[in-house]
Amino acid sequence: MNQPLAYVHPEAKIANNVVIEPFVSISKDVIIGEGTWISSNVVIMEGARIGKNCKIFPGAVISAIPQDLKFKGEKTTTEIGDNTTIREFVTINRGTKSKGKTVIGNNCLIMAYVHVAHDCIIGNNCILVNSVTLAGEVIIDDWAIISGLSAIHQFVHIGSHVMISGGSLVRKDVPPFVKAAREPLAFVGINSIGLRRRGFSNEKINEIQEIYRLIYLKGYNNAKALEIIEAEMNPSKERDEIIIFIKKSERGIMKGYAKKEA
């Protein structure tokens, strides 16, 4: 439904059953899939690729140029998957020549006032709570939840099934399956509630707990902990995901929680 009070560039490719409310602005070089609803006062700029059955609430700005002085007008995109909800006043910048695109996956919930900077890659089934801010080139894997008012440093990688506490400053990589809290951000356990909700067995949760005991609670450095894990624990999808994540971490992973002496 093309609202007469909305502006849709004639070169934009909009599926027939997309709902566009009044005062929306859609630029050229935009593609929007079937069943998507776009509320009033949304601005969708060049390079947006929006999937099917998405919901975009008032005031959102999708695919604005990067807030990066190195950006020179190169052709880049913002890609949003199917069934993703973008709430009020979210801002999502398109990519730069670094990666060429900013990506948000399927079935995500991006709550009000979230900012997603250039070249971020967000997986499927992620939740970014109100006022979360991502700097450029952040990677967030599937099923991660970032609680409100958290700020994520440039180039940080957040693993799958992670839960990060509200108001966190995330300066280091956060490995899969964990909970992160306190200042500075630290390991506070594994995300056992989230894992159970997603069908992980008690045996699998215990395996993940044992891996993180070796990494965070036994006093080993990361290299020694990984050596023990590889030597003594049977290979599994989860074990290998943790090992690969830590080995590939460029910023280093967050530390374990250490009590301060009185």
N, C-alpha and C positions, 0 to 999 in steps of 0.2 A: 504494500500500500504506500504510494508515494504522496506524502502530505504536501498540499500546495504551499504551505508556509515554510517548508524545508527547502534547502538548496542542495541538489544532487547534480554533480558535474555530468554532462552527457556521456563522457567516456568511462564513468564508473560502471562496474559490472555488478549489478544487484539482482539477486534471485527474486523471482516473482512474488513470493509470499513473505518477503522481509517487511516488517512493520517499521515505518519511519515516522516518528512523532514530529510535531511542529518545532521549528527553529533549530533543526539539525542542519549541520553543514558537512557535506561529503565531497572531497576533492577528486580529481582525476587519479587514475592508476590505483583504484581501490576495488577490491573484490570482497563481497559479502555473501555468505552462504544461506541456504534455505532455513526458514523458521527463526531467524535472528530478529530480536526486538531492539530498537534503538530509541531511547527515550529523548525527551526534549532537551535542547541545548547541549547536545553532544557534538564534538568536532572530530571528524575522522579525516586525517590528512593523507597526502600521497604515500604510497607504499604499503598501505594497510591491507592485510589479508586476513579476513575474519571468517571463521568456520560456521557450521550449522548450529542452530538452536542456542545461540549465545544471547545473553541479556546485558545490555549496556545502559547504565543509569545516568540521570542528569548530570551534566557538568564534566563528564569524562572527556579527555583529549587523547586520542589514539594516533600514534605514528607522527608526532611532532618531530622536527629535526633534533638531533642530539645536542645536549648541553655540553659540548666538547669542542674546544678551540681548534682541535686538529681536523674537525669535520670541514670538508671543502665542497659540499654539495653533491657528493657521489650518490649514485642511485642505490638505495638500500630499502629494506622492508621491515615491517612489524608483522609477525605471523601469530595468530591466535587460533587455537584449536576449537573443536566442537564442544558444545554444552558448557562453556565457560561463562561465569558471571563477573561483570566488572561494575563495581558499585560507584557511588557518587564521587565526582572530582578526582578520580584516578587519572594519573598521567603516565603514559607509556611512550618512550622515545624510540624511534627507529634506529637501526644499526649504523655503524660506520664502516670504513674499509677494513677494519680489524676482523670482524666476522661477517659483515654484510647484512646482518639481520638481528632483530630482537625477537625472541620466541616465548610464547606462553602456551602450554599444552592443553590437553582436553580435560574437562571436568574440574577446572580450577575455580576457586572463589577468591577474587581480588577485592578486598573490602575498601571502604571509603578512604580517600586521601592517600592511598598507596602511590608511591612513585617507583617506576621501573625504568632504569636508565638504559642507555645504548648498549646493545650487544649482550644483554642478559639472556640467559637460557633457563627457563622454568619448565620443569617436567609436568607430568600428568597428576591430577588429583591433589594439587597443592593448595594450601590456604595461606594467604597473606592477610593478616588482620589489620585493622584500621591504623593508618599512618605509618606503616612499614616503609622504609626507604632503602632501595637498592642502588648502590653506585654502579658504575659501568662494569660490564663483563663478569657479573656475578653468575654462578651456576647453582641452580637449586634442583636436586633430583626428585623423583616421584614421591608423592605422599608426605612431603615435608610440611610442617606447620610452623609459621613464623608469627609469634604473638605480637600484639600491638606496640607501636612506638619503637620498634627495634630498627637499628641502622646497620646495614651490611656494607663492609668495606669493599672497595674495588678489588676484583679478581678473586674474591672468596668463593670457595666451593662448599656447599652444604649438601650432605648426603641424604639418601632416601630414608623415609620414615623417621626423620628427626623432629623433635619438638624443642623449640627455642622459647625461653621465657620472655614475657613482656618487658619492654624497655631495655633490651640487651644491646650492647655494642659488640658487633661480631667482627673481629679483626683477623681471626685465624680460621682455617678450614674446620668444619664440624663433621666428623665421620658418621657413617650410617647407623641408624637404629638407636641413637642416644637421645637423652635429654640434656639440655645445656641451660645454665642459669648462672647467677651471681656476677660480680664485677671484680676482676676481669672474668670474662666468660669461661666457664669450666664445666667439665663432665660432672653430672650429678646422678648418673644412673642410666639405664637403658629405658627406652620408651615402651615399657611392657604393656601398658594399657592400650596404646595405639596398635601394637603388634597383635594383641589378642583380638581386638576389634577387626583386624584385617585377616584373621584366620591362621596366624602363626600358632603352632602347637607349643605346649609347655616344654617339650624336649628341645625344640628349636630356640625358644626364648632362653632356656638354661644354657644352651651352647653359646649364644651371643653374650650372655652375662659372663661366662667363663673367659671368653676372648677379651672382654673389656676389663676383667679383673687383672689379667696379665698385662694389659697395656697401661692401665691407670692406677692400679692398687698394689702392685707387687714391687714397685721401686725400680723396674727396669727402664732403660731408655727404649725408644721406639724400635730401633734396629734389633736389640736383643729380644724384646717382646715378640716381634714378628718372627724372628728365628725360632723361638720356642713354639709359637702357634703353628708354624708350618711343619715343625718336626713332630709335635706331639698330638695335634688335633687332626681328625680326619677331614679331608677336603669336603667342602659343601659350597653351595651357591653363596650363602651368607658369609662364611669364613673367607672365601676368596674375594668377595666384594669389599670387605673391610681391609684386607691385606692390600689389594690393588689401590684402593682409595688412599691409604696412608703412604704407600710407596710413590704414588703420583702427585702427592700434595706438594705444591710449589711454595705456599705460604707457611707450611707447617700446620699441624693440627693443634686445637686448643689443649690446654693443660688439664690435669686432674685437679680437683679441689684440695687445697692445702689449708689446714686450720692455722690461723695466726697465733703465735705464742702470746700469752697474757703479759 
